[in-house]
């Protein structure tokens, strides 16, 4: 890439705020430093320069943003609205430079000012707008939507504080406030003119209008204002620049002068404090009732604002309300936005006075739903008293939707009361609860899973009755990730190698990676491939030493498992294997085992005690293994703190082996597995989520498969799973559990890991012990392959070569064709003097 995209050729007379050349960038950076940062170069801090550069990049995006908006309006383009409670967008500067095609020019402009681009990139804060895979997927999709020139808006919440920053103290996870906005956000554009009002609580009143029609009026107890905050999302080497619109909550009246004059200072600002709580923090701990109430309020708040905005834009286009499904499609990213079904009905029926049947047709044709989980405990439900107290009008609408829906089901399946109970939007098996996945399914014209196995199990298990009723509504769209961030930005060495081998253009047509297979056995190409990987491992090794103090050998096999900490993802299975190897080396110090560095990363939910104990176990193992002279550095264990997108940039490119070892049938898809694969890591994994499709693409000989299948997992459970029997029958496993229970990894404390060991021996809900022997055996195959350098390199090259299917561009094309019925719209820039 020469730094100058073909869609805009800079000249020496370029305007400072939109030109892409070196001189124009340099002028704009200095202008922004003075005019926006109020600094002059001699006293400017690195952060001042970062902000000045970010504003210069944003200036270039604004030209494209305005042209994009103008074109969409002029052409009456249908717009995809992606509703998600999380958007884990990651640092923006590097990604925007790459998408605009000006990374090299920016680097040169900064060098002329005595600055280093990499230093400024390292300053940028991680936006605290998401937690894990769900939010990162949404961010990848926004990148692909713009790159493919699809008219789109992302809708979510502008969290003032992220979920938390993770620190490790004495081996335990400690949650620290994520103050990501503390020094400002140069990418955000506040839109005070785009604001909507959202009501909560109160009561409803039924009336009859002048024409004798039944009407309901909701009288909220209090109202909150949602103000739009836009982040521009440019496409790669195109002029399209879509927008991520996040809603910030504000008080309708932020200051009560009467209360203040009366001396009641607290009450004077009470409404402001209460209202701003809605967008204060990402996903509070939702175990206490207050936390659950806040989370439900957050979901309704951003959904209501988003739907109101869509209707505002429809009106600006001069279109009638019944044209909503023709002009907009709204994708519900999991159940968090599923309240949209009831809210859109409320707006249409109560506020726009659309007849119920017409409103239902509009709603169903506008909305579509992506399911992301098969775990029953993760299928969102809300207690009826909580829901009714916070959203009294919405629960009435849900009851009416349910009544009409169940009447249809009774006609289709007369006398099947069990089916009626299973499909009802209200779970009445105990304390009544609203089933949000059912609401989303009934109110959408399309439902999709996110990997082939997940979609199949979705239709066979949690949504089986609905799939039998409406088979035509169910689809599969396997997840994908953007190669711009996770290959070009995070792995420039690999990107350069691909440019040299394949030519430019692979980043928007990842199927071209298959051409790499021709080089898989080429000794010279293999040497270059290993050189790139080794450089990435050296970078990660330095980061590990800086973050943890642990010195690791870049020549060792980097065995990496980074993802949210959860029992079903089975980080503790990995830990059991490490202890197994540790015990082998203690018994036989002369064993010729290849050095291996195990790297873990990920956050545990603050209230998830077992996940936090797993983190403590990993750190306890690291404490013992890393300092044991008998091991002599052949095993190293690292828990890399605060895993996020910024840290992922260093981790994925350095991986030799990717651990994707969840219990079969539990992981919907996974996207980390795809990022590792794209960067040449080999996978050890189960037949779970997208692992199945990864293995199909790369071939069984290039994938280390182990463990029970989803069908076998269910069979073992049906027959009565007794995990202690697996421990009794396997001496290695029994000794590993005994060593952990003895306090060896907890400084002699025999009680610390007792809950974890007891859980594995007597419950083991995710069949860790059942899969242990197969996992250990497959790891031996990994070690054998690693010692054969040409073979391992060949497998690594082929993993990248066959990763093309897992581009988010492919996923978005499938959404456009199967579900949204949207076509690209090309954006051109007008020349202005």
N, C-alpha and C positions, 0 to 999 in steps of 0.2 A: 504494500500500500504506500503510495507516494505522498499521502497527507492531503491531496487535493482531489476531492470527489468529482466525477465527471459531470455531475448535474449543475455545477456552479464553478466556472473558471475565474479565479481572482485576477485582478489587474492591479497595477501599481496605484491606480486612482481609486481604489476601493474605499467606500465609506467605513469609518472606524467602527461603527456599531454593527455592521452586517458583513463586512468583508472577511474572507476566509484566509487571506494571505498573512504572511509573517508580520509585515509592517502594520497592517490594519489591526491585527490582534494585539501587537505591542502597544499601539496608541490607545486602544480601548482599555487594556489592563491598567495602564498608568492613569488614564482619565477616571476610571472607576475607583482606583486607590485614592485619588484626590477628592473626587466629587461625591462618592458614596461612602467611603471609609474615613474621609476627613483626615488623611495621613499623607505625608510626603515620603518619598523612598528612603531617605536616610533614617527615619525613625519607625518605619513600618515593620511590624512583626510578621513572622511566617503566616500566621492566621489572617492578617490583613491582606497579604498577597494572595492567599488562597481565595478569600472572598472576592477580591478584585478580578481574579481569573475566572471564578465561577460566574460572576455577573457578566463578564465578557462572553463567555460561552452561552449564557442564557440570552444575551442580546441576539445572538445568531439564531437561537431557537425561536425567538419571538417573531421574526420575519416569517418563518415557516408556520408558526402557530396561527398567525393572523390569516395567512393565505389558505391554510387548511380550513379554518372556520368559514371563511368567505366562500370557498368552493363547496363545502357541504350544504350551506344554505342555498346557494345558487342552483345546485343540482338536485335539491330535495333528496339527498342521499339517505338511505336507511342506515341507522346507527346502532351498533352493538353496545349495550350498557352492561358492564361487568360489575355485579354487586358482590362485594366481599368485605367481611369484617376485618380482614388483614391484607396488607400489601407490603411484603417484605422486600422493598425496592432496592435496598443496598445503597452504598455510596454512588452518587450520580455523576461526579465530574469525569472520571475516566470513561465511563460508559457513554456519556454524551459526546466527549471528544472523538471516540471511535465512531459513533453513529454519524456525526457530522463530517467525519473524514479529515479532521484537523489536528490529530494527536501530534504528528511530527512538526507541523507548523507552530503549534503551541509550545512544544518543547524548545524549538529554535528561538521563538520570541522570548521565552523566559530566560534562556541562556544568555541572550543579549542584555538582559537586565540583571544578570548575575544570579539567577535563580534556577533551582532544579525542580522539574515537574514531579518526579517521584516523591520528593519531600513534601510538596504541596498535596499530592494525592493522599499521603499518609495522614494528613491533618484532618481530613473530612470525617465527620461523625457518621456512625451508622444510624440511619433513620429508624426510630423505634415504632414502626408501623405494623409490625408483624412478629410472629413467634417462630413458626416452623414451615414445613413443606406447603401447607395450604396458602400462606401468604406469599411464599416465594414463587409458587406456581402462578398466582395472580399477577405478580410482577413480570414473570417471563411472558405471560400471555399479552400484557400491555406492550412489551417490546415487539413481539411478533405482529400484533395488530397494526402497529405503526409501520413496521418494516414491510408488511404485505399491503400497505395502503388501504386498510379497512377502516372506514369511519367508526370511531369507538370512543367511549368515555368509561373510565374506571370510577366507581363510586365506593367510598368507604368513610372511615372516621379519622380525623386529624388528632391523634392521641398526643397530648402534651408530654406524657411520659411513656416510654416503652414498657414492656412487661417487667424486665429488670436486667441489670448487668450482673453477670455471675462472677463471683470471686470464690476461690478455694482457700479456706482457712482451716488448718489442722486436718485437712482431708475432707472437710464437709463443704457442701455448697452453701454459700451465703448470698442472699439476694440484696443488691444495692440499687438504689433508685437510678433509673436510666434517664438522665437529664440531657437528652439529645438536642433539645432546642435551646440550650443554655446560651450558646454563642450565636444564635440566629440560624436561619435556613435560607440561603440565597436562591434556592430553586422555587420557593413558594410565592405565589401571587395571590394576595388576599382580594376577594371579590365581595366587598360589603354590600354591593347592589344586588347580589344574588343571595337572598336570604329567605328562609321559610319558617313558619311557626308550627310547632309540634306539641300537642296536648297530652297530658297524663292525668290519670285518676278521675275523680269527679263522678258524674252520673249521666244517664241518658234519659231523654224525654221523648215519648211517642206522641205524634200528632197526625192529623189528617189535613192535607193541603186543600186549596180551593177547588181542586178537581176531584176530591174524594180519594186521593192516593195516600197510602200509609207512608209516613215519614218518621225518621228518628233524628233527634238532635243530640249531639254529645256536648255536654257542658263540662270541660276539664276542670280539675282542681287547680292546676297550674300549667303554664305554657312556657316552652323553651324556644329560643330562636336558633336556627342553624345557619351559619354563614359559610359560604363556599371558600375553600382555599385550594387553588389549582397548582399542580405540578406538571410542566410540559414533558411529554414523552416523545422524543424524536425517533423516527425509524432509521434504519441503517442505510445510508447513502441514497435516501429518497427525501423529498421535500415534505412528506407527511409528518405532522407533529400533533399527535392527539393529546388528550389531557387526562390526568388523574385528579378527580375532584373529590376532595375530602371535606367533611363537614365538621366545623368547630362550633361547640355549643356556647351560647351567650344568653344572658338574661334579657327578657323583653324590655324591662326597665331596670337598668343596672344600679340605680341609686335612688333611694326613697328620701327626698328632701324633707318631707314632713316628719318622718321618724328621726332623721338627723337633727332637725331643729328642736324636736322634743327631748333630745338627749339620749335616744336609744340608738347608739352608734352601730351595735351589732345588727339590729333589725334593718338598719338602713342599707346594709350591703348583703343581707342574708340571701335574697333572691339571686343575686349575682353569684355568690358562692355555690348555692345549690344547683344552679343551672350549669355552671362551668364544670361541675363534677362529671357530667355526662361524657365529655371528651377528655377528661383529665388523664386517665391511665388505661393502657391496653389490658383487657381481660383481668379484672381483679380476681382474687381467690374467691371462687363462687360457692364455697361450702357454707358460710354463714348466710342467713336469709337476706341481709342487706346487700351482700355481694351478688346474689342471684338477681335481686331486684334491679341492681345497677346494670348488670349485664343485659337483662331483657330490655331495659330502658335504652341502653346503647344501641341495641339491634333495631328497635323500633324507630329511634331517632334518625339513624342514618338512612334507613329504608324509606321512611316518610319523606325526608328531605329529597332523596334521590328521585322518587316517583313524582313529587311535586315539580322537580326541576325538569324531568322528562316532559311533563304536561305543559310546562312553561315554554319549552323549546318547540313543542308541537304547535302551540298557539303562535309563536313567532314565525313559524313556517306558514301560518294561515290555514292549517289543516283542521278539520273537525275531529271531535273526540273519537269517533269510530275508526279513524285512520291510524290510531296509535300503533296497532300491531304491524301496520305496513311501513311505518316510519321508524319504529324502535323495537328492539328485542332486548329483553333483560335476562341475563343469565345469573341464576342464584348459585353462588359458590358455596356449596354445602348448606346446612339448615339455618345458619346464622341470619341470612336475609329472607328466610321463608315466610316471615310475617308479611312480606310483600303481597302475598295472595289476598289476605284479609284487608290490608291497607288500601290496595288498589281498588278493591270492591267498595270499601268505605268512601273513598274519594269519588268514585263514579256514581254510586247509588245515592249517597247522602248529600254530597256537595254539588255534583253535576247533574243529579236527578235523572240518571240513565236507568231505564227499566232493568230489573235484576237479570233477566235472561241475556239481554244485550251486554250488560256489564260483565257477566260471567264469560261470555264469548270473547270479549275484548281482553279480559284478564288472562284467560287460558292461552290465547294465541300470542300474547305478549311475553309470557314468562316461560322459562325452561330451567331445569334443576339438575345440578351436578351433585351426586352423592359421593362422599369421600370416605365412608367407613362402614364396616360390617360389624364392629364391636357394639353389642347391644347397649352397653353403658355410655357409648359415645353418641348414640342416636338421641338428639336433643328433645327433651320433653320439659314442660313447665307445669308446676302445680296449679290447679284451677284457682284457688284463692288468690295466689300471687298474680296470676294473669288477669283475673277479673278485677282485682283492686287497682292494678296499674293501667289496664286497657279495657275498660268496661264495654265500649262499643265494639271493639275488635272481637271480644269473646262472643258477643251476640251474633256477629256475622259468621264466625266460625261454626257456631251451632246451626245456623241456617244452611251454610254450605254442607255441613255434615248430614243434616236432615234430608236434603235433596239428594245428596250422593248415596246415602244408605237406602233411600227409596229405590234408586236405580239398581243398586246391588241386589236388593230383595227381588226385584223383577227378574233379574238375570239368574239368581240362585235362590229360588223360593225355598223357604224352610231351613236354610243353612245358617242357623243362629251363630254358630261358632265362627263362621267366616265374617259375619256382620261384626262380631265383637273384635276380631283381629283387624278389620279394615277401618273401623271407626276412627275418626280424628280425635276422639276422646277415649283415653284408656280408663276403663271403669273397673279394672281388676282389683284395685285397692283404692287408695286416695286418688281421686280423679286427676288426670294429667292430660295436657294438650300435646299430641304427637306431631311435632313439627315436620318430620320427614313425610308423614302421611299428608299433611296440609300441602307441602310443596309438590308432592306427586299428583294429588288430585287437581291442584290449581295450575299445573304446567302442561304444555302441549308435548314436551319432550323431557325424558329423564335419562341421564347417562352415568355409567360408571367410568372409571379412569384407568382401567387395564382390562385385558381380555378375561382373566380369571375373576377379577373383582366384579365385572359386569355380569358374568355368568352366575356367580354366587349371589349377587344382588337379586337377580331374577328367580333364584332357587330358594332364597332364604328370607331376608328381612323385607323384601318387597314382592314376594312371590305372588300373593293374591292380586296385587295391582298389575303385575306382568301378565297374569292369566286373563285379567279383565281387558287390558289395553296393550297387547303385545307390540303394537305398532309404535307406541310411545317410547320404547326402550332402545337405547343405543349404547355403543361403546366408543369412547374417544380416549385412547391411551394418552396419558400425560406426556409432556415434553418440556425441554429446557432450552433456553436461548444460547446458541453457540457464540453470540457476540460477547456476552459477559463471561461465560464459563469456558471459552477457549481463547478468543482473541484478546480479551482484557486480562484474564487471570493467567494465561499461559502464552505470552508473546513468543517464546522460543519455539513452541509447537506451531503457532500460527505462521511464523516465518518459514519453518520447515514445510508446512503444507502449501504456503504460497509458492515456494521454490519447486515443490514436487507436482502440485496440481494446477498452479496458476491461481490468480485471484478469482473470487466468485463462489468458492465453496461455502462461505459463511452464510449465504442466502440460498444455497442448494446443497444441503448436507448429504444428499445422495451421492455427490461426487466423491465423498470420502472413500467409496468402494474402490476407487482407482488406486488407493494405497496398497491394496492386496497384492498388486504387481511388484511392490518393493519389499514385501514381507521377508523374503529370503535373500535380499541383496545385502551383502556383508557391509558395504560402505554406507548404505542407508541405515542399516541397523546400528552402526557405530554413531551416526549423527543422532539417531533416535535416543540411544542410551545417553549421549552427551546432554541432550535437552532434559531428559528425566533427572540426570544427576545434578544438573544446575538447579532444578526446582527443588530437589531434596536438600541441597545445601542451603537454600533460602529458608526452607521450613525448619531445618535443624537450627539455624540461627534464631528463628522466631521462637522455637521451643525453649532454647537456652535462655532467651531474654524473658519469656513469660513464666517459666517454671524453674529455671536453674539447672535442668537436667541436660547433660551433654549426650547427644546421640550421634551415631556414626552414619553419615549419609550413604555409606556403602552397604548398610544393612537393608534387609527387606522391610519396607515401610508398610505395615499392616494396619489399616485405618478403619475405624468405625466412628463416624460423626453423624449424629442425628439426635432428635429428642430422646431423652432417657425415659424408657417405658419398658415394663416387663415383657410385652409382646415383641418388642424389638430385640430383646434377649442379649443385652450387653453382658449380663451375668453368665451366659453360655461362653462367651469369649473369655471372660475372666476365669472360668473353670479350666479352660484349655491352657491359659497362661500358667496357672498354678500346676497343672499337669506337667508342662514342660520344665517348670522350675524344679519340681520334685525329681524329674528324670536327670537333670543336670546336677542336682545335689548328690544323687546316688552315683552317677557316672560322669565325673567332671571331664573326662576325655572324649565324651560323645562328640562326633563331628557334626554338630548342628550348625546350620548357617545362622549367622547373627540376624536377629529380628527385632524391630522396634514397633511396639504396639502403641498406636495413638488413638485415644478416645476424645470425644468432645460432644457437648450437648447439654441442654438445660433440663432439669426436672421441675415439674410444676411445684410451686411452694408448698402445697398441701399433700403432695404425693410422697409419703414416708418411705415406701419401698424403693422408689426410684432414687431418692436421696441417699438411701443406704447403699444402693448399687454404686453410686459415685464414691461413697466413702470406702467401699470394698476395693474399687479400682485404685484409689489413691493409697490404700493400705498395702495392696500388693506391690505398687510402685515403690513405696518406701522401703520395703524389704528386698525386693528383687534388684533394684537399681544399685543398692549398696552392699550386696553380698559378694565378697571377693571370690567365692567359689564359682559364681556365674561369669565373672570376668567380662562383663559388658556384652555377653552374647544374647541376653534378653534385656530389653529396656521397655519400661512401661511409662506412658505419659498421659496425663489427663490435661488436655489443652483447654484453659478456661475461656468462658464467654464465646462459645462458638456462634458465629454470625456470618453474614455474607462477606464482610470485610476480611475476616479470618479465613473464610472458605477459599478466597482467592489464592492463598498460599498452600492450602491443604490438598484440594483436589488434584492439582497438577503434580504433586509430589508422591502421590500414592502408588505403590506397586500392587497392593492387594486391597480390594474393597469388600468389607464385611456386610453382607445383606442377608442376615440370618434369622429374620423374624419367623414366627410360627406360621406354617403354610395356611393360607386362608384368612390371615389377620391384617396384613398390609394391603391397603387398597391398591397402591401403585408403587409409591416411592419415586423420588426424583433425584435424590443423592446418588442412587445406583447409576442413573444415566450420566450424571456429571463425572463420576469416576470413570465410567466406560469411555466417554468422549476423550478423556485425558490419558487414555492408555493403561488404566488399571485393570487387572484381572479380577473377576468376581468369584468369591466363595459364597454360595447362597442356597436357599431353599427354593422350591417351586411356589413362590409367593409373589403377588403383585406383578410388577413389570419384569421381575426376574425371568419369568417364563418367556416373555417376548425377547428379552436380551439374549437369553440362551438360544432361542430359535434363530436369532439374527447372526450371532457369532459362531454358533456350532457348539455341540456338547464337548468337543475336544479342547475348546478354549474357555470353558466355564467349569468351575469346581462345584459340582452339585452334590448335595447331601440331604439327608433328613426325610421325614414323613411328608407325603403329599397332603393336600387339603382333605381328600377323601379318607386317607389313612388316619389323619388326626381325628376326624369325626368317628371313625370306627373304633379307635383306641379309647376314646371317651365313652362311647356307647357300651363297650365291653367292661368298663369299670377300670379307669386308669389308676394304678397303684405305684406312684413314683419310687417309694422306698424299695420296691422289688428290683428296680433297675440299679439302685445303689448297692444293694446286697449282692447282686449278680456281677458287678463290675468292680474289681479291686481298686483300680486306679481312681474311679469316680468316688468310691467310698473313702479312700484315703484323702482325696482332695477336700471333700466336705468335712472330714474330721479335722484336717489341718486348719481350715477356715474357722471351724467351731472352737478350736483349741485356743484361739487368741493370737495365733502366730502373726496375723496381719493386722492386729488391733492392739499391739503393745501389751499383750497378755490379758486383755479384757475378753473373757469368754462369753460375755453377754451381748456384746455389740452386734455381732452378726447372727445371733441366735434366731431372730425373726426371719432372716433371709434363708438360713439353712433349714429351719423348721418348715417354712413355706414350700421350699423345694421338695423336701422329703414327704410331706403330708398333703400338699395341695397341688403345687406345680401347675397352675392353670394353663401355662403356655408350653408345656411338655419339653422343658429344658433337659431333664434327665433322660427322656425317651430319645432325644436326638444327640445326646452327648457322644456316644461311641462312634456314630457315623461322622460326626463333626471332627473328632480327633483323627480318625482314619483319613478323612479327606485332607486335613491339614498336612498329613505326611506326604500326600501327593503334591501339595503346594511346595513343600520343601524340596522334593525331588525335582520338580520343574524349575524352581529358582536356581538350583545348582547348574542347570544346563542353560548357560547364558544365551546362546543363539535361539534355543527353543522358547525361552521366556520372552525374549525380545520380539520374536515372531508373533507370539500370542498377544503381546501388548499392542503391536501394530495392527493386528487384525481386530482387536477390540475397538480401536478408534475407527478403523475402516468400515465396520458394520454398525456404527452408532447413528447413522443418518436418520433412521426411523424416529429417533427420540428427540428430534428438533421440535421445539414449540411451534415453529412455522407449520409443520405437518399437522399438528393438533388443531391449530386455528383454522387451517384450510378445511379440516373435517367439520369443525363447528359451523363454518360458513356454508358448507355444502349440505350437511345432514340436518342441521337444526335451525340456523339463523336465516338462511336464504339471503345472504349479503354478498355483494361483489365489490372488488376494489374500486377506488376512486383516485385517479392520479392528480397530484397537486403540482401546479407550476408556479414559479415565482415571477411576479411582474417586475420589470426593471423600473426603478424610480430614480430620478435625478437627485 
